[in-house]
Each structure stands twice: as structure tokens, then as C-alpha cells.
Amino acid sequence: MKAIIRKTPKSMYQPVGNYSHTTIIPAGMDTYVFSGQIGIRGDGSFPTAFNDEVQQLFTNIKVLLDTEGLSGADITKVNIWSVKEIDWDYFDNEWDKLFGSTYPSMTIAYVSALGLPEISIEIDIWAAKQPQG
């Protein structure tokens, strides 16, 4: 069975966070591209506390992965945009619940605004998995 390969070359600096410098998706795997996910609740409301929004965001990502039979180990690329300073201790705890120590490639940017004024953080994910059937 083919597996996603994650690596950081020894000639490169070590990642400054929980990510891999390189992620290789072997030929023949299905690729999943998801729209950016936000910390919105099922009733359409947004948490007022930023860390609560982060927690809801990770809950939403988990639900989305579950609908496709995917796990954190299948995620290959993550892009994070935030309008607020991230509490990295809290964020990394939620991150590790999803990924364990199988980190995807990652980009993070602090931006001045996202799609709606209520959104403080958005994450988009890419994943790959062996074809079903």
C-alpha cells in the first residue's frame, strides 16, 4: 500500500512549528481539497472567545474529515489565516489532537481581514488517501 511521505531534509533548518517541510503524495492516491473551514457553530453563531473559535474550527475540520473517511494522518497541506494573535499553546494542543505527530506541510499568515467580520481564523486543508474500491 502506498503511503504519504513526510520529511524534513537534514540540510534544512528544523520546522519552527508542528509541520513537515515536504509532503509527497504517491501516484494513484485520491486527493481531497477542502474549502477553508471556520469556527462557526451548527446554529450559525460564532464563539466570542478566540480559543473557543479555534476549538470549534478543529471540531468542524474533524467532522468534515469523518464524512470522507479521512483522519489527520491523511492531511497533506494546511493553510492557516488569522486576524488575531494565535495562542500557540492552546492551538498546538488542538492541532496534536487531530494530527498526533504526523504533521502535514503548513503555511500560516496573519491577515487584516477574512471573508466575514465575525471570522477570526480560517484553515484550509488538503488530504490524500488510497482510492476506495
N, C-alpha and C positions, 0 to 999 in steps of 0.2 A: 504494500500500500504506500502511495506517495504521501509525504508529509511536508507541511510548511517548514521552511528553513529560516531560522532567525540567527543573526550573528552580528558581532562587533569585531572587526578586524583588530588584531593585536597592534597593528601600526597606527590605529586611530586612538583618540582620547576616549576614555570611558564615558558612557552616557551620563549626562548631568541629571537624569531622572530615570523613571521606570519605562525604558523603551529600548529597542534594538536599532542599531544603525541601518541594518539591511534585513529585509524580509523577502524571501524568494518563494514564489508560488509555482510549483511544478506544473508542467503542461498537463492538461486533462482535468484539472480541478475546476469546479464551478466557482465563479466569482460573484460575490454579493456586494452591491453598492447601495448604501442606505442614505436617505436624506438626513440632514442634520437633526439631531434629537435635542429636545429642550426639557426643562424641568417642570412641565405643566402636568397638573393632576388630571385624573379622569373626568372631573367635573368642569374642567376648563380654567380652573384657578391656578395661580402661581403662589408658591410659598413666599412669605415675606423675608425670611432669613436666608442668606445666600447659601449656607451649608445645607439647609433643608432643600433648597432648589437643586444643589449638586446631588443630594441623596435621591431625590425624585428623578433626576436625569438618569442616574445609573439604574434605577428601577425600570424606567422606560426602555433603556437600552436592553436590559435583561429580558423584558417581555418581548421586545422585537426579535431578539436572538432566538428565544424559545419558540416563537411562531415559525421559524425557519429550521428548527432542529440544530441550531448552532450554539456554541459556547464561546467563552472568552478565548480559548485556545485557537479558535478558528479566525479570530480577528487579525488582519494583517496590517492595517493602517488606521490611524486615528488622527483627526484634526480637531483641535480644541480652540475655540474662540471665547474670550471672556471680556466683559466690560468692567469687571471688578477684580481686585487682587484675590488670588486663589489662596485659601488656607491649605497649604500643601500637606500638612499632617493629616487633616481630615480627608482631603481629596485622595491622597495616596492610600489611605485605609480603604476607601470605597473602591478605588482602582484595583487594589490587590484582591478584594473580594471577587471581582469579575475575572481578573487575569491570573491570579496566583503569581507565579514567577515566569510565565510565558508571555513576555512583553512584545507587543507589535511595534512597528515603526510609528513615530509620532511627531506631530508639529503642534506647537502652541503659539497663540498670538493674543496679545491684549489689544482690543479694538475699542473704538469710541462708541459704537452702537451695533446692535444686531437687528433682526427683522421687525421686532416689536419692542416698544419701550419696556415692557414687563420682563423681557428675556435678558438675563444677566450672563448666561453661559450657554454655549451650544457645542455639541460634539457630533462629528460625522464619522462613520466607521465603514471600513471595507473588510470583507471576510472572504475566505475560500474554504472549500470542503470537497471531499471526494463526491463525484456525482451519485445521486440516489438511483438505484436500479440498474 
